């Protein structure tokens, strides 16, 4: 595919033809026939694939349950390249003949060292694709899984205080300790990043059963769970709601607010009294204006949080494998 045609992709809309031609030297072109496996779940292979033509199916589990498809201008494998996904989270195979470009870790590092103008749009596109894949997988499972009622909201006032449901009874743990133990945040300048997050975030106390995010509403920004537990719920097509996953201290969620600004894809409800740090939707822009290196560290944390979100979504698929396989056979 010519540089002119590649420039038509939304991914490269802000890059000049000359910059695109130079940056593409780091990519390797590959042609696939129909039915070929490009990526296999569980493999260790830190590379990303950009689809130029054709269509790829994204499947999980030993039964290859299809959770999505990608076409021209889309990417797969972005979390293996930009995040901490050490092993492939899905199997990717060609539905029809395809032409793809592959970017591996060595080429990415070379491009980063040379300040390639392709890196920012690639990173932004990769984050958008990752959050979209998490949402698509959650919607797929919720379309076949049985629903149940959401937990009752806590009562207010005197009764709540007497029953210990007015919020956490102890202060929040030190933010830097939570970040250190979360496995999401890089250790480089961790204390400085924690101080910045504390200065721009809002500390929120939740009672057991209290909702902090509502499905379909604009998110106030990413959340970092400091103590307690949070459940993510999604409306089930059969009625009621499906519990997608349970988050524990150190978890990052609502990352779509920082990636694409789309409305929340889940209801998020405290299982027990909890402390949460609510970050602004514009957190990356705020950090970028203060300290570019801290903005990069937050970017790494964001991708690592997306890695966890995709793992959790795929685990939900496995838990409802039978219903999803029945859906596939009845199509």
C-alpha positions, 0 to 999 in steps of 0.5 A: 500500500502506498504512503498516500493510501496509508495517509488516508487512515485516521491513525495517520491523519496528523502525520505528513507524508514524509514523516509517514514514509520515514516511520514506516521503515520500522514496520514489516509487511505480511500477507495472510491467506484466509484461516491463518493464525497470526497471533496465538493466545498465551504466546510471548510476542511483544508486537502489534499488527496494523491491518491494511486490508481484509479482516481478522477475528479475535478469539479467546479460550480453547474453543476460540470464542469470537469476541470481535473483529478488526479491519483496515486501519485497526490494530491488534496486539497493542497491549503486548507492545505498549503495556505489560501484557506478557502473554497474548490475551487472545488468538487472532486469525484471518477471516479472509486474505489480509495484508498487515504491517507488524511493529515489534519491540525492537523497532518501537524502541528505535522509533522512540529513540529517534522521536518518531512522529508516528509514536504519539498517534500509534500510542493513542490509537492503541489505547482506543482499540484496547478500551474498545475491545474491553467494552465489546467483550463485556457487551458480548458476555452481557448479551447471553449471561443471566442478570440479577438485581443490583445491590441495594443502595445504603441507607443514609443518616443516623441508621447508616452511622449506627450500622457502620455503613456511612463510609470507611471508619479508618483513614485511607492508606498512603497513596504511594504505598497503594501505587507501589503494591498495585503492579500497575504503576512504574517504580520510576519517580513513584513518589513524585507521581503520587504527589501529583495525583494527590494534588489533582485528584479528589479523595472519595469515601464510599459506603457499602452498596454506594454507586460511584459510576452509573452506566451510560453517564459521562465518567468524571474521570479514572478511578484508583481504588485505595481500600475496600472493593468495587464491583463492575456491573453491566446491564444484561439483555435477559434483564437485570445486571451481570457482575463483570469483575471485582476490583481490589486496592490498587486497581485502575478503572474508568480509563475510557474517560482518559482515552476517548471520553465515551460514557461509562460502560459499567455501573461501579458499586462499592462492595464494602466501605471504600476509599477511591481517588477520583482523577480528572478526565484531562489527567494526561493533559494536566500532567503533560503541562506540569511534567512530561516524564510524569505524563509518560509514567501515567501513560504506562500505568494507563496501558497496564490498567487496560491490560488488567481490564482485558484479562478480566473481560476474557476471564468473564468470557471463560466463565460463560463459555457455554452460553457464548458457544451456544450463541455462536452455534445458533447464528 
